[in-house]
Amino acid sequence: AVFDALHFRKRLERLQLACGGFVLNRSLPADDECPFPEASLLPPDAGAVVRSALAKLAVLGAAEQQLADREQEIVATLMDAAGEEGVAMSLPEIPGGVEDLGGLERLVRWMESRKL
């Protein structure tokens, strides 16, 4: 992702076009409000099936957290590359994609709702 972004910026520079920043698209949403699946979330009388399901969710949650951490490292690298005047941010998968003006409108509404 970083290589592609920096390569694209060099192409813009060769065309004498400005690059104001970078967007890491289709990222995992940063949702710190979601609890990590752990046994403390279960009632004391939770059965074996529920405990087994929670253990499986914990494996998925750990993998998702590793990916989210990697994406944050990428954004930090892009922030360094953008410099003081630039910006770098990650955006989640937008339902319906961002392939046309309607998609851009959904993206703007999502960004405005988060005051980005």
The first five atom37 places (N, CA, C, CB, O) and aatype in JSON, in Angstrom:
{
  "aatype": [0, 19, 13, 3, 0, 10, 8, 13, 1, 11, 1, 10, 6, 1, 10, 5, 10, 0, 4, 7, 7, 13, 19, 10, 2, 1, 15, 10, 14, 0, 3, 3, 6, 4, 14, 13, 14, 6, 0, 15, 10, 10, 14, 14, 3, 0, 7, 0, 19, 19, 1, 15, 0, 10, 0, 11, 10, 0, 19, 10, 7, 0, 0, 6, 5, 5, 10, 0, 3, 1, 6, 5, 6, 9, 19, 0, 16, 10, 12, 3, 0, 0, 7, 6, 6, 7, 19, 0, 12, 15, 10, 14, 6, 9, 14, 7, 7, 19, 6, 3, 10, 7, 7, 10, 6, 1, 10, 19, 1, 17, 12, 6, 15, 1, 11, 10],
  "atom_mask": [
    [1, 1, 1, 1, 1],
    [1, 1, 1, 1, 1],
    [1, 1, 1, 1, 1],
    [1, 1, 1, 1, 1],
    [1, 1, 1, 1, 1],
    [1, 1, 1, 1, 1],
    [1, 1, 1, 1, 1],
    [1, 1, 1, 1, 1],
    [1, 1, 1, 1, 1],
    [1, 1, 1, 1, 1],
    [1, 1, 1, 1, 1],
    [1, 1, 1, 1, 1],
    [1, 1, 1, 1, 1],
    [1, 1, 1, 1, 1],
    [1, 1, 1, 1, 1],
    [1, 1, 1, 1, 1],
    [1, 1, 1, 1, 1],
    [1, 1, 1, 1, 1],
    [1, 1, 1, 1, 1],
    [1, 1, 1, 0, 1],
    [1, 1, 1, 0, 1],
    [1, 1, 1, 1, 1],
    [1, 1, 1, 1, 1],
    [1, 1, 1, 1, 1],
    [1, 1, 1, 1, 1],
    [1, 1, 1, 1, 1],
    [1, 1, 1, 1, 1],
    [1, 1, 1, 1, 1],
    [1, 1, 1, 1, 1],
    [1, 1, 1, 1, 1],
    [1, 1, 1, 1, 1],
    [1, 1, 1, 1, 1],
    [1, 1, 1, 1, 1],
    [1, 1, 1, 1, 1],
    [1, 1, 1, 1, 1],
    [1, 1, 1, 1, 1],
    [1, 1, 1, 1, 1],
    [1, 1, 1, 1, 1],
    [1, 1, 1, 1, 1],
    [1, 1, 1, 1, 1],
    [1, 1, 1, 1, 1],
    [1, 1, 1, 1, 1],
    [1, 1, 1, 1, 1],
    [1, 1, 1, 1, 1],
    [1, 1, 1, 1, 1],
    [1, 1, 1, 1, 1],
    [1, 1, 1, 0, 1],
    [1, 1, 1, 1, 1],
    [1, 1, 1, 1, 1],
    [1, 1, 1, 1, 1],
    [1, 1, 1, 1, 1],
    [1, 1, 1, 1, 1],
    [1, 1, 1, 1, 1],
    [1, 1, 1, 1, 1],
    [1, 1, 1, 1, 1],
    [1, 1, 1, 1, 1],
    [1, 1, 1, 1, 1],
    [1, 1, 1, 1, 1],
    [1, 1, 1, 1, 1],
    [1, 1, 1, 1, 1],
    [1, 1, 1, 0, 1],
    [1, 1, 1, 1, 1],
    [1, 1, 1, 1, 1],
    [1, 1, 1, 1, 1],
    [1, 1, 1, 1, 1],
    [1, 1, 1, 1, 1],
    [1, 1, 1, 1, 1],
    [1, 1, 1, 1, 1],
    [1, 1, 1, 1, 1],
    [1, 1, 1, 1, 1],
    [1, 1, 1, 1, 1],
    [1, 1, 1, 1, 1],
    [1, 1, 1, 1, 1],
    [1, 1, 1, 1, 1],
    [1, 1, 1, 1, 1],
    [1, 1, 1, 1, 1],
    [1, 1, 1, 1, 1],
    [1, 1, 1, 1, 1],
    [1, 1, 1, 1, 1],
    [1, 1, 1, 1, 1],
    [1, 1, 1, 1, 1],
    [1, 1, 1, 1, 1],
    [1, 1, 1, 0, 1],
    [1, 1, 1, 1, 1],
    [1, 1, 1, 1, 1],
    [1, 1, 1, 0, 1],
    [1, 1, 1, 1, 1],
    [1, 1, 1, 1, 1],
    [1, 1, 1, 1, 1],
    [1, 1, 1, 1, 1],
    [1, 1, 1, 1, 1],
    [1, 1, 1, 1, 1],
    [1, 1, 1, 1, 1],
    [1, 1, 1, 1, 1],
    [1, 1, 1, 1, 1],
    [1, 1, 1, 0, 1],
    [1, 1, 1, 0, 1],
    [1, 1, 1, 1, 1],
    [1, 1, 1, 1, 1],
    [1, 1, 1, 1, 1],
    [1, 1, 1, 1, 1],
    [1, 1, 1, 0, 1],
    [1, 1, 1, 0, 1],
    [1, 1, 1, 1, 1],
    [1, 1, 1, 1, 1],
    [1, 1, 1, 1, 1],
    [1, 1, 1, 1, 1],
    [1, 1, 1, 1, 1],
    [1, 1, 1, 1, 1],
    [1, 1, 1, 1, 1],
    [1, 1, 1, 1, 1],
    [1, 1, 1, 1, 1],
    [1, 1, 1, 1, 1],
    [1, 1, 1, 1, 1],
    [1, 1, 1, 1, 1],
    [1, 1, 1, 1, 1]
  ],
  "atom_positions": [
    [[0.82, -1.19, 0.0], [0.0, 0.0, 0.0], [0.87, 1.26, 0.0], [-0.94, -0.01, 1.21], [0.61, 2.22, -0.73]],
    [[1.92, 1.25, 0.83], [2.79, 2.43, 0.91], [3.52, 2.62, -0.4], [3.79, 2.3, 2.08], [3.6, 3.74, -0.92]],
    [[4.07, 1.54, -0.95], [4.79, 1.63, -2.22], [3.89, 2.2, -3.3], [5.33, 0.24, -2.65], [4.3, 3.1, -4.04]],
    [[2.66, 1.69, -3.4], [1.73, 2.18, -4.42], [1.41, 3.66, -4.23], [0.44, 1.36, -4.38], [1.36, 4.41, -5.2]],
    [[1.19, 4.07, -2.99], [0.86, 5.47, -2.73], [2.02, 6.38, -3.1], [0.49, 5.67, -1.24], [1.82, 7.42, -3.73]],
    [[3.23, 6.01, -2.72], [4.38, 6.85, -3.03], [4.68, 6.85, -4.53], [5.61, 6.37, -2.25], [5.1, 7.87, -5.08]],
    [[4.46, 5.72, -5.17], [4.64, 5.66, -6.63], [3.63, 6.58, -7.32], [4.48, 4.2, -7.14], [3.98, 7.3, -8.26]],
    [[2.39, 6.56, -6.86], [1.37, 7.41, -7.44], [1.71, 8.89, -7.24], [0.0, 7.1, -6.83], [1.52, 9.7, -8.14]],
    [[2.23, 9.23, -6.06], [2.62, 10.61, -5.81], [3.73, 11.05, -6.76], [3.06, 10.79, -4.35], [3.71, 12.17, -7.26]],
    [[4.7, 10.17, -7.01], [5.78, 10.51, -7.96], [5.22, 10.73, -9.36], [6.84, 9.39, -7.98], [5.68, 11.61, -10.08]],
    [[4.23, 9.93, -9.73], [3.59, 10.14, -11.04], [2.92, 11.5, -11.1], [2.57, 9.02, -11.32], [3.01, 12.2, -12.11]],
    [[2.24, 11.88, -10.03], [1.6, 13.2, -9.98], [2.64, 14.3, -10.08], [0.79, 13.36, -8.69], [2.44, 15.29, -10.79]],
    [[3.76, 14.14, -9.37], [4.81, 15.15, -9.41], [5.38, 15.29, -10.82], [5.94, 14.8, -8.43], [5.65, 16.4, -11.28]],
    [[5.56, 14.17, -11.52], [6.06, 14.23, -12.9], [5.09, 14.98, -13.81], [6.29, 12.82, -13.45], [5.5, 15.63, -14.77]],
    [[3.81, 14.89, -13.49], [2.78, 15.6, -14.25], [2.56, 17.02, -13.73], [1.46, 14.82, -14.21], [1.7, 17.75, -14.22]],
    [[3.36, 17.4, -12.75], [3.27, 18.72, -12.11], [1.9, 18.95, -11.49], [3.59, 19.82, -13.12], [1.34, 20.05, -11.56]],
    [[1.36, 17.89, -10.86], [0.1, 17.96, -10.14], [0.38, 17.84, -8.65], [-0.89, 16.85, -10.62], [1.3, 17.14, -8.25]],
    [[-0.4, 18.51, -7.85], [-0.21, 18.5, -6.41], [-0.79, 17.22, -5.8], [-0.86, 19.72, -5.78], [-1.75, 16.64, -6.31]],
    [[-0.18, 16.81, -4.72], [-0.7, 15.69, -3.94], [-0.88, 16.19, -2.52], [0.27, 14.43, -4.0], [0.11, 16.48, -1.83]],
    [[-2.11, 16.28, -2.06], [-2.38, 16.82, -0.73], [-2.4, 15.78, 0.36], [0.0, 0.0, 0.0], [-2.5, 16.13, 1.54]],
    [[-2.32, 14.51, 0.0], [-2.33, 13.5, 1.03], [-2.66, 12.13, 0.49], [0.0, 0.0, 0.0], [-2.68, 11.9, -0.72]],
    [[-2.93, 11.23, 1.42], [-3.15, 9.83, 1.09], [-4.37, 9.3, 1.82], [-1.91, 8.98, 1.43], [-4.69, 9.73, 2.93]],
    [[-5.06, 8.35, 1.19], [-6.18, 7.67, 1.8], [-5.92, 6.18, 1.72], [-7.53, 8.05, 1.11], [-5.72, 5.63, 0.64]],
    [[-5.93, 5.52, 2.88], [-5.88, 4.07, 2.92], [-7.33, 3.61, 2.87], [-5.12, 3.52, 4.22], [-8.07, 3.72, 3.85]],
    [[-7.72, 3.1, 1.73], [-9.12, 2.78, 1.45], [-9.44, 1.36, 1.89], [-9.43, 2.95, -0.04], [-8.56, 0.5, 1.95]],
    [[-10.69, 1.13, 2.2], [-11.21, -0.18, 2.57], [-10.5, -0.75, 3.8], [-11.07, -1.14, 1.41], [-10.14, -1.93, 3.83]],
    [[-10.31, 0.09, 4.8], [-9.65, -0.32, 6.03], [-10.67, -0.87, 7.02], [-8.89, 0.85, 6.65], [-11.88, -0.7, 6.87]],
    [[-10.13, -1.52, 8.03], [-10.99, -1.96, 9.12], [-11.45, -0.73, 9.88], [-10.25, -2.96, 10.05], [-10.66, 0.18, 10.13]],
    [[-12.72, -0.69, 10.27], [-13.17, 0.46, 11.03], [-12.48, 0.49, 12.39], [-14.69, 0.44, 11.2], [-12.35, -0.54, 13.05]],
    [[-12.07, 1.66, 12.8], [-11.48, 1.82, 14.13], [-12.62, 2.0, 15.11], [-10.48, 3.04, 14.18], [-13.19, 3.09, 15.22]],
    [[-12.95, 0.96, 15.81], [-14.06, 1.02, 16.75], [-13.58, 0.53, 18.11], [-15.27, 0.16, 16.26], [-13.63, -0.66, 18.42]],
    [[-13.11, 1.47, 18.89], [-12.59, 1.13, 20.21], [-13.7, 0.78, 21.2], [-11.77, 2.28, 20.75], [-13.42, 0.33, 22.31]],
    [[-14.94, 0.99, 20.8], [-16.04, 0.72, 21.71], [-16.44, -0.75, 21.71], [-17.22, 1.57, 21.34], [-17.18, -1.18, 22.6]],
    [[-15.99, -1.51, 20.75], [-16.33, -2.92, 20.7], [-15.39, -3.7, 21.62], [-16.25, -3.46, 19.25], [-14.17, -3.61, 21.49]],
    [[-15.95, -4.46, 22.53], [-15.09, -5.22, 23.45], [-14.44, -6.41, 22.73], [-15.9, -5.71, 24.65], [-15.02, -7.0, 21.82]],
    [[-13.24, -6.75, 23.17], [-12.59, -7.94, 22.65], [-13.29, -9.15, 23.24], [-11.05, -7.95, 22.98], [-13.61, -9.16, 24.43]],
    [[-13.54, -10.19, 22.42], [-14.24, -11.39, 22.93], [-13.4, -12.1, 24.0], [-14.57, -12.36, 21.78], [-12.38, -12.71, 23.69]],
    [[-13.84, -12.02, 25.24], [-13.12, -12.69, 26.33], [-14.13, -13.22, 27.33], [-12.12, -11.72, 27.02], [-15.28, -12.79, 27.36]],
    [[-13.69, -14.16, 28.13], [-14.58, -14.88, 29.04], [-15.3, -13.95, 30.02], [-13.8, -15.92, 29.82], [-16.4, -14.27, 30.47]],
    [[-14.71, -12.82, 30.36], [-15.35, -11.91, 31.32], [-16.66, -11.36, 30.8], [-14.41, -10.76, 31.66], [-17.46, -10.83, 31.57]],
    [[-16.91, -11.46, 29.5], [-18.16, -10.98, 28.92], [-19.31, -11.96, 29.13], [-17.98, -10.72, 27.43], [-20.48, -11.6, 29.0]],
    [[-18.96, -13.18, 29.46], [-19.98, -14.23, 29.6], [-20.52, -14.29, 31.02], [-19.41, -15.59, 29.21], [-19.82, -14.0, 31.99]],
    [[-21.79, -14.68, 31.14], [-22.31, -14.93, 32.48], [-21.64, -16.18, 33.06], [-23.88, -15.1, 32.45], [-21.18, -17.03, 32.3]],
    [[-21.58, -16.29, 34.36], [-20.91, -17.44, 34.98], [-21.47, -18.8, 34.55], [-20.99, -17.33, 36.47], [-20.76, -19.8, 34.53]],
    [[-22.76, -18.82, 34.21], [-23.38, -20.1, 33.86], [-23.39, -20.36, 32.35], [-24.81, -20.14, 34.39], [-24.15, -21.21, 31.88]],
    [[-22.56, -19.66, 31.59], [-22.51, -19.88, 30.13], [-22.09, -21.31, 29.84], [-21.54, -18.87, 29.45], [-21.17, -21.84, 30.46]],
    [[-22.77, -21.9, 28.89], [-22.51, -23.29, 28.56], [-21.28, -23.49, 27.68], [0.0, 0.0, 0.0], [-20.65, -22.52, 27.24]],
    [[-20.96, -24.74, 27.44], [-19.77, -25.1, 26.66], [-19.85, -24.59, 25.23], [-19.59, -26.61, 26.66], [-18.84, -24.17, 24.66]],
    [[-21.04, -24.62, 24.63], [-21.19, -24.16, 23.25], [-20.9, -22.66, 23.15], [-22.62, -24.48, 22.73], [-20.22, -22.22, 22.24]],
    [[-21.42, -21.91, 24.08], [-21.19, -20.45, 24.09], [-19.72, -20.16, 24.33], [-22.07, -19.77, 25.18], [-19.15, -19.29, 23.68]],
    [[-19.1, -20.87, 25.26], [-17.67, -20.67, 25.53], [-16.81, -21.05, 24.32], [-17.25, -21.5, 26.75], [-15.81, -20.39, 24.04]],
    [[-17.2, -22.1, 23.62], [-16.49, -22.5, 22.41], [-16.63, -21.44, 21.33], [-17.01, -23.86, 21.9], [-15.66, -21.1, 20.64]],
    [[-17.84, -20.91, 21.18], [-18.06, -19.86, 20.18], [-17.25, -18.62, 20.51], [-19.56, -19.5, 20.09], [-16.68, -17.99, 19.62]],
    [[-17.18, -18.27, 21.78], [-16.4, -17.1, 22.2], [-14.91, -17.31, 21.91], [-16.62, -16.82, 23.69], [-14.22, -16.39, 21.48]],
    [[-14.43, -18.52, 22.14], [-13.01, -18.81, 21.86], [-12.73, -18.65, 20.37], [-12.65, -20.25, 22.31], [-11.67, -18.13, 19.99]],
    [[-13.65, -19.08, 19.52], [-13.48, -18.91, 18.06], [-13.5, -17.43, 17.68], [-14.58, -19.67, 17.29], [-12.72, -16.99, 16.84]],
    [[-14.39, -16.67, 18.3], [-14.44, -15.22, 18.03], [-13.16, -14.53, 18.49], [-15.66, -14.59, 18.73], [-12.7, -13.58, 17.86]],
    [[-12.58, -15.02, 19.58], [-11.34, -14.42, 20.08], [-10.21, -14.6, 19.07], [-10.95, -15.04, 21.43], [-9.39, -13.7, 18.9]],
    [[-10.15, -15.74, 18.41], [-9.13, -15.97, 17.38], [-9.33, -14.98, 16.23], [-9.19, -17.44, 16.86], [-8.38, -14.37, 15.75]],
    [[-10.58, -14.84, 15.79], [-10.87, -13.88, 14.72], [-10.58, -12.45, 15.16], [-12.34, -14.01, 14.28], [-10.05, -11.65, 14.39]],
    [[-10.92, -12.14, 16.4], [-10.67, -10.8, 16.92], [-9.18, -10.48, 16.98], [0.0, 0.0, 0.0], [-8.77, -9.36, 16.69]],
    [[-8.37, -11.46, 17.35], [-6.92, -11.24, 17.41], [-6.35, -10.99, 16.01], [-6.21, -12.45, 18.07], [-5.51, -10.12, 15.82]],
    [[-6.83, -11.77, 15.04], [-6.36, -11.57, 13.66], [-6.79, -10.21, 13.14], [-6.91, -12.68, 12.74], [-6.02, -9.53, 12.46]],
    [[-8.02, -9.8, 13.44], [-8.51, -8.5, 13.01], [-7.71, -7.38, 13.66], [-10.0, -8.35, 13.34], [-7.41, -6.37, 13.02]],
    [[-7.36, -7.54, 14.94], [-6.58, -6.53, 15.64], [-5.19, -6.4, 15.03], [-6.48, -6.87, 17.13], [-4.68, -5.28, 14.91]],
    [[-4.57, -7.51, 14.65], [-3.26, -7.45, 14.0], [-3.34, -6.68, 12.69], [-2.72, -8.87, 13.75], [-2.47, -5.87, 12.38]],
    [[-4.39, -6.93, 11.92], [-4.58, -6.22, 10.66], [-4.81, -4.73, 10.9], [-5.75, -6.82, 9.87], [-4.25, -3.89, 10.21]],
    [[-5.64, -4.42, 11.89], [-5.9, -3.01, 12.21], [-4.62, -2.31, 12.67], [-6.99, -2.9, 13.31], [-4.38, -1.16, 12.31]],
    [[-3.8, -3.0, 13.46], [-2.53, -2.41, 13.9], [-1.62, -2.15, 12.7], [-1.82, -3.35, 14.91], [-0.97, -1.1, 12.63]],
    [[-1.58, -3.09, 11.76], [-0.76, -2.91, 10.57], [-1.26, -1.73, 9.74], [-0.76, -4.2, 9.71], [-0.46, -0.95, 9.22]],
    [[-2.57, -1.59, 9.62], [-3.13, -0.47, 8.88], [-2.77, 0.86, 9.54], [-4.64, -0.61, 8.76], [-2.51, 1.84, 8.85]],
    [[-2.75, 0.9, 10.86], [-2.37, 2.13, 11.55], [-0.89, 2.46, 11.32], [-2.65, 2.01, 13.05], [-0.52, 3.63, 11.23]],
    [[-0.05, 1.43, 11.23], [1.36, 1.65, 10.9], [1.49, 2.23, 9.5], [2.15, 0.33, 11.02], [2.32, 3.11, 9.26]],
    [[0.68, 1.73, 8.57], [0.7, 2.24, 7.2], [0.29, 3.71, 7.18], [-0.23, 1.41, 6.28], [0.93, 4.54, 6.53]],
    [[-0.78, 4.04, 7.91], [-1.24, 5.43, 7.95], [-0.16, 6.32, 8.55], [-2.55, 5.54, 8.77], [0.05, 7.44, 8.07]],
    [[0.53, 5.86, 9.59], [1.6, 6.65, 10.2], [2.72, 6.89, 9.19], [2.15, 5.95, 11.46], [3.26, 7.99, 9.12]],
    [[3.07, 5.88, 8.42], [4.11, 6.02, 7.39], [3.66, 7.03, 6.33], [4.43, 4.66, 6.74], [4.46, 7.86, 5.89]],
    [[2.4, 6.95, 5.93], [1.88, 7.88, 4.93], [1.8, 9.3, 5.49], [0.5, 7.43, 4.45], [2.0, 10.26, 4.75]],
    [[1.51, 9.44, 6.79], [1.51, 10.77, 7.4], [2.9, 11.38, 7.32], [1.03, 10.7, 8.88], [3.04, 12.56, 7.01]],
    [[3.92, 10.58, 7.61], [5.29, 11.07, 7.5], [5.59, 11.5, 6.07], [6.29, 9.99, 7.95], [6.21, 12.54, 5.85]],
    [[5.15, 10.7, 5.1], [5.39, 11.01, 3.69], [4.61, 12.25, 3.25], [5.02, 9.82, 2.81], [5.07, 13.0, 2.39]],
    [[3.44, 12.47, 3.84], [2.61, 13.61, 3.45], [3.2, 14.94, 3.93], [1.2, 13.45, 4.0], [2.96, 15.98, 3.33]],
    [[3.96, 14.89, 5.0], [4.56, 16.11, 5.53], [3.56, 16.95, 6.31], [0.0, 0.0, 0.0], [2.42, 16.55, 6.53]],
    [[4.03, 18.12, 6.74], [3.21, 18.99, 7.58], [1.98, 19.54, 6.87], [4.04, 20.14, 8.09], [0.95, 19.78, 7.51]],
    [[2.06, 19.72, 5.58], [0.95, 20.3, 4.83], [-0.05, 19.24, 4.33], [1.48, 21.08, 3.64], [-1.16, 19.58, 3.92]],
    [[0.35, 17.99, 4.38], [-0.49, 16.92, 3.84], [-1.32, 16.23, 4.9], [0.0, 0.0, 0.0], [-1.28, 16.58, 6.08]],
    [[-2.07, 15.24, 4.45], [-2.93, 14.47, 5.33], [-2.87, 13.0, 4.91], [-4.39, 15.0, 5.29], [-2.63, 12.69, 3.75]],
    [[-3.07, 12.14, 5.86], [-3.22, 10.71, 5.57], [-4.3, 10.18, 6.51], [-1.86, 9.93, 5.75], [-4.31, 10.51, 7.69]],
    [[-5.18, 9.37, 5.98], [-6.26, 8.81, 6.8], [-6.68, 7.47, 6.24], [-7.48, 9.78, 6.86], [-6.44, 7.15, 5.08]],
    [[-7.3, 6.69, 7.1], [-7.85, 5.42, 6.65], [-9.37, 5.54, 6.63], [-7.38, 4.24, 7.57], [-9.97, 6.16, 7.51]],
    [[-9.94, 4.94, 5.64], [-11.39, 4.95, 5.5], [-11.88, 3.52, 5.35], [-11.84, 5.83, 4.29], [-11.23, 2.71, 4.68]],
    [[-13.02, 3.2, 5.95], [-13.53, 1.84, 5.87], [-14.16, 1.55, 4.51], [-14.54, 1.59, 6.98], [-14.34, 2.44, 3.69]],
    [[-14.49, 0.31, 4.32], [-15.25, -0.09, 3.14], [-16.6, 0.63, 3.22], [-15.44, -1.66, 3.07], [-17.31, 0.51, 4.21]],
    [[-16.93, 1.35, 2.18], [-18.2, 2.07, 2.13], [-19.2, 1.2, 1.36], [-18.02, 3.49, 1.44], [-18.94, 0.82, 0.22]],
    [[-20.34, 0.88, 1.98], [-21.33, 0.06, 1.27], [-21.66, 0.66, -0.09], [-22.61, -0.09, 2.11], [-21.97, 1.85, -0.18]],
    [[-21.61, -0.12, -1.11], [-21.88, 0.36, -2.46], [-20.63, 0.86, -3.16], [0.0, 0.0, 0.0], [-20.66, 1.15, -4.36]],
    [[-19.51, 0.96, -2.42], [-18.25, 1.36, -3.02], [-18.18, 2.85, -3.3], [0.0, 0.0, 0.0], [-19.14, 3.59, -3.1]],
    [[-17.02, 3.27, -3.76], [-16.79, 4.65, -4.15], [-16.3, 4.62, -5.59], [-15.75, 5.38, -3.19], [-15.13, 4.83, -5.88]],
    [[-17.23, 4.35, -6.48], [-16.91, 4.18, -7.89], [-17.49, 5.28, -8.76], [-17.41, 2.84, -8.37], [-17.18, 5.37, -9.95]],
    [[-18.33, 6.13, -8.16], [-19.01, 7.16, -8.94], [-19.35, 8.33, -8.03], [-20.28, 6.59, -9.63], [-18.96, 8.34, -6.86]],
    [[-20.08, 9.3, -8.54], [-20.44, 10.47, -7.72], [-21.29, 10.09, -6.51], [-21.17, 11.49, -8.57], [-21.17, 10.7, -5.45]],
    [[-22.15, 9.1, -6.68], [-22.96, 8.64, -5.55], [-22.09, 8.07, -4.45], [0.0, 0.0, 0.0], [-22.34, 8.31, -3.26]],
    [[-21.07, 7.32, -4.84], [-20.13, 6.78, -3.86], [-19.35, 7.87, -3.17], [0.0, 0.0, 0.0], [-19.11, 7.8, -1.96]],
    [[-18.94, 8.88, -3.92], [-18.24, 10.02, -3.3], [-19.15, 10.74, -2.32], [-17.75, 10.99, -4.38], [-18.7, 11.19, -1.26]],
    [[-20.42, 10.86, -2.67], [-21.37, 11.5, -1.77], [-21.51, 10.71, -0.47], [-22.75, 11.65, -2.45], [-21.53, 11.3, 0.61]],
    [[-21.59, 9.36, -0.56], [-21.66, 8.53, 0.64], [-20.38, 8.69, 1.48], [-21.86, 7.05, 0.26], [-20.44, 8.74, 2.71]],
    [[-19.26, 8.77, 0.8], [-17.98, 8.94, 1.49], [-17.95, 10.27, 2.25], [-16.81, 8.87, 0.5], [-17.53, 10.32, 3.41]],
    [[-18.38, 11.35, 1.6], [-18.41, 12.66, 2.24], [-19.35, 12.64, 3.44], [-18.83, 13.75, 1.24], [-19.01, 13.18, 4.5]],
    [[-20.52, 12.03, 3.3], [-21.46, 11.96, 4.43], [-20.86, 11.18, 5.58], [-22.78, 11.31, 3.99], [-21.01, 11.57, 6.74]],
    [[-20.16, 10.07, 5.27], [-19.51, 9.28, 6.32], [-18.45, 10.12, 7.02], [-18.89, 7.99, 5.74], [-18.36, 10.11, 8.25]],
    [[-17.63, 10.84, 6.25], [-16.57, 11.65, 6.83], [-17.15, 12.79, 7.67], [-15.66, 12.22, 5.73], [-16.64, 13.08, 8.75]],
    [[-18.21, 13.43, 7.19], [-18.83, 14.51, 7.94], [-19.43, 14.0, 9.25], [-19.91, 15.18, 7.1], [-19.38, 14.69, 10.27]],
    [[-20.0, 12.8, 9.23], [-20.6, 12.26, 10.45], [-19.55, 12.0, 11.52], [-21.36, 10.96, 10.14], [-19.87, 11.94, 12.71]],
    [[-18.32, 11.85, 11.13], [-17.22, 11.62, 12.07], [-16.34, 12.84, 12.24], [-16.38, 10.45, 11.6], [-15.3, 12.79, 12.9]],
    [[-16.78, 13.94, 11.63], [-16.07, 15.23, 11.7], [-14.62, 15.11, 11.24], [-16.11, 15.78, 13.13], [-13.7, 15.63, 11.87]],
    [[-14.43, 14.4, 10.12], [-13.09, 14.23, 9.53], [-12.79, 15.35, 8.56], [-12.95, 12.87, 8.83], [-11.71, 15.39, 7.97]]
  ]
}
